């Protein structure tokens, strides 16, 4: 997904409150809404931790975009 506009739209699906950060709770909720109710809190935390380069426990759009470039 190298198209930044598509990436922004995908990120927005997870960023429920629109603050520019995806929290584990937002990730878990979005995954359930997309049909995957098996994402638990610890799983959401682990997924976000793998993309969280500044260690704040959340994923910004810049971190999300960087993870797509790999």
Steps between C-alpha positions, in 0.01 A plus 500: 500500500732774380218747427498749787133590450397135534723473806335807656156348441607169654653679799180700553302175536709421808529853644147514644534831682695671220788609724768367264592208727375141502474348846473130577129546582436676168688227314306225678165672431579561133606139449172381656304735272685356201403146600785385726362480855795289615745788537543533876658784694839327522495419128413861413783623725747262335400604148529869581828449686649354181426828317549744792844646440486770770383268778190696603268199472310648205555514125501831315436531130873551439579172680222325308627637168858401582387145577340479156823597329687191621 
